[in-house]
Amino acid sequence: MKRSSALRLVLAAMFTALGILLPMAFHLLPPVPPFGQLGMVLLPMHIPVLLCGFIIGSQYGALTGFIVPLLASAITGRPMFWPIAAAMALELAAYGFFAGFLSRRFNTVISLVGAMLAGRVVMGLANVILLGISGESYGFSTFITAAFVTALPGIVIQLIIIPVILYALNRTNAVKRLSSNG
């Protein structure tokens, strides 16, 4: 195994661990009115997955995004496996994939917004299908509320923190070195 492949696997494992640990930390905090449980509002699981896609590419981002909610569900019981973690696995896989895919073609902000929109579309479709299998409905107003209204603080945090982290990493050429090594 080439050094760069091993490094990418280690980074993917690190982002996977962060994707599990960050929500655990947020779940330790008490609910905050009117938001409720902060993990559901601030979306801490999304940040490591998006960063993974940006930093080590679409394949690793998609795989990390798919694994994180399933592992988190198995380890912590959060999110509930069916249908939430199953739908989140598809949603986060889309975030990771599109962050990596779009970042090779566009600037960070356009790529981030595109990945966030694509992930939300996948989330909506996954919820329609998975909740439909469970005999529940998932309407357009529920989708808009979950994807944009409830998630607005997390969206804002992502739009601020991810470009800042990527800018700092780019200033040190860390992302460029990873991209050119494999």
C-alpha positions, 0 to 999 in steps of 0.5 A, spaced: 500 500 500 502 506 498 503 511 503 498 516 500 493 510 500 494 509 507 494 516 509 487 517 506 485 511 510 487 514 516 484 520 515 477 517 513 478 513 519 479 520 523 473 523 520 469 517 521 471 517 529 469 525 529 463 524 525 461 519 531 464 523 537 462 530 535 454 528 536 456 524 542 459 531 545 453 535 543 448 530 546 451 531 553 448 538 553 441 539 555 436 541 550 436 548 549 429 552 548 426 553 542 431 548 539 431 542 543 437 537 542 443 541 539 445 535 535 439 535 531 440 543 530 447 544 529 448 537 525 455 536 528 455 529 524 455 533 517 461 537 518 467 531 518 463 528 512 463 534 508 471 535 510 472 528 508 469 529 501 473 536 500 480 533 503 481 526 501 475 526 495 469 523 493 470 516 494 472 517 501 467 522 503 461 518 500 464 511 504 465 515 510 458 519 510 455 512 509 458 509 515 458 514 520 450 514 522 450 507 521 456 506 526 454 511 531 447 508 531 450 501 533 455 504 538 451 509 541 443 508 539 443 515 536 440 516 531 435 510 531 437 505 526 431 505 522 429 509 518 433 515 521 440 512 521 439 508 514 436 515 511 442 519 514 447 514 511 444 515 504 444 523 505 451 523 508 454 519 503 451 524 498 454 530 502 461 527 502 461 525 495 458 531 492 463 535 496 469 531 493 466 531 486 464 539 486 470 541 489 475 539 483 470 543 479 468 549 483 470 554 489 469 552 496 463 555 497 459 553 491 462 546 492 459 546 499 452 549 497 452 544 492 453 538 496 449 541 502 443 541 497 444 534 493 445 531 500 438 534 502 435 532 496 437 525 497 435 525 504 428 527 502 428 521 497 430 517 502 425 519 507 420 518 502 422 511 501 424 509 507 418 512 511 413 509 506 416 502 507 414 503 514 407 505 513 409 513 514 408 519 510 413 524 509 410 530 505 414 536 502 412 541 508 416 536 513 422 535 508 422 543 508 422 543 515 427 538 517 432 540 511 432 547 512 428 550 518 430 546 523 437 545 520 438 552 519 443 553 525 447 547 522 447 550 515 450 557 517 455 553 522 457 549 516 457 555 511 462 558 516 466 553 519 468 549 513 471 554 508 475 557 514 478 550 516 479 549 508 482 555 508 487 554 513 489 547 511 490 550 504 494 556 507 499 550 509 498 546 502 496 540 506 490 539 502 494 540 495 499 535 498 494 530 499 490 531 493 497 530 489 499 524 493 495 519 490 
